[in-house]
Amino acid sequence: MSDLQFRCVQSDDATLLADIHTQCFAKPWGEAAMASLLVNGTIGWIASMEKKDVGLALIRLAADEAELLSLATIPSARCKGAGRSLLKTVCQQAKLAGAQQMFLEVRSDNAPAVHIYERAGFTRIGSRENYYANHVDAVTFMRPLI
Ligand SMILES: CC(C)(COP(=O)(O)OP(=O)(O)OC[C@H]1O[C@@H](n2cnc3c(N)ncnc32)[C@H](O)[C@@H]1OP(=O)(O)O)[C@@H](O)C(=O)NCCC(=O)NCCS
C-alpha cells in the first residue's frame, strides 16, 4: 500500500467528489447531487495517494444504522488497497458515531466490490432481482459494527 492518506469530506468538496465519481461510474453523481448530499447529512472520506485524490466513501447515518452510499477508487489507483482502507475507515467512523450496523447495496456482477465487502466481513442479507438493466440483481450486504 503506497502512501495512502485519508481526510474527511468538507462542505466545499462537491466538485472533487463529482470528478472522482465520473471516473468510476457509468451514471455518475454530478456536482449538484454531491452538494445536495453534503447539505443533507451525508458524511465521507477522501483517499489520496502521493498527494493525488484517488477515492471516496460516502455514508449516511440514521439512528443506530449506517448506509454506505458510494465507494469508489479512480481506475489508475485500483488494487492498491484504497477501497479496502476507505471501507475500513467508514466502518470505524460509523461505529464511533454510534452505528451498530452498516448496510450497502451493490450490483451482483460487481466482482471487485463484492470481493472487498465480503473480505471486510459483510454478509449478504437480501437481493432484488433484475434491479439493474440487463437483468442484473442488486445484493444487499450488512456488517455488524460491534
Ligand atoms: C470496488 C472498488 C472501490 C475497489 O477499489 P480498490 O481501491 O481497487 O480496492 P482495493 O485495492 O482495496 O481492493 C481491490 C480488491 O479487488 C480484487 N479484485 C480486483 N478485480 C477483481 C475481480 N474482477 N474479481 C474479484 N476481485 C477482484 C483485488 O484482488 C483486491 O482484493 P485483494 O486485496 O484481496 O487482493 C473499485 O474497483 C471501484 O471504484 N469500482 C468502480 C466503482 C464501484 O463499483 N464501486 C462500488 C459500488 S457499490
The ligand as a Gaussian input file, in Angstrom:
#p B3LYP/6-31G(d) Opt

LIG

0 1
 C      -14.728000      -1.512000      -5.918000
 C      -13.567000      -0.510000      -5.865000
 C      -13.976000       0.666000      -4.979000
 C      -12.347000      -1.213000      -5.232000
 O      -11.346000      -0.212000      -5.071000
 P       -9.809000      -0.579000      -4.963000
 O       -9.104000       0.629000      -4.474000
 O       -9.331000      -1.213000      -6.202000
 O       -9.876000      -1.687000      -3.805000
 P       -8.654000      -2.475000      -3.120000
 O       -7.392000      -2.203000      -3.833000
 O       -8.712000      -2.219000      -1.660000
 O       -9.111000      -3.990000      -3.308000
 C       -9.447000      -4.483000      -4.579000
 C       -9.701000      -5.956000      -4.431000
 O      -10.497000      -6.382000      -5.539000
 C       -9.889000      -7.541000      -6.059000
 N      -10.304000      -7.619000      -7.436000
 C       -9.933000      -6.850000      -8.464000
 N      -10.570000      -7.248000      -9.587000
 C      -11.360000      -8.281000      -9.231000
 C      -12.268000      -9.121000      -9.935000
 N      -12.504000      -8.961000     -11.237000
 N      -12.918000     -10.077000      -9.235000
 C      -12.721000     -10.252000      -7.919000
 N      -11.864000      -9.490000      -7.186000
 C      -11.202000      -8.513000      -7.854000
 C       -8.410000      -7.327000      -5.840000
 O       -7.700000      -8.540000      -5.905000
 C       -8.419000      -6.761000      -4.428000
 O       -8.587000      -7.756000      -3.463000
 P       -7.359000      -8.272000      -2.531000
 O       -6.833000      -7.065000      -1.819000
 O       -7.993000      -9.268000      -1.620000
 O       -6.365000      -8.861000      -3.479000
 C      -13.154000      -0.035000      -7.300000
 O      -12.993000      -1.173000      -8.119000
 C      -14.138000       0.913000      -7.934000
 O      -14.117000       2.107000      -7.684000
 N      -15.007000       0.383000      -8.796000
 C      -15.977000       1.244000      -9.528000
 C      -16.985000       1.837000      -8.595000
 C      -17.726000       0.756000      -7.847000
 O      -18.162000      -0.239000      -8.440000
 N      -17.907000       0.957000      -6.536000
 C      -18.638000       0.046000      -5.686000
 C      -20.092000       0.271000      -5.879000
 S      -21.020000      -0.458000      -4.565000

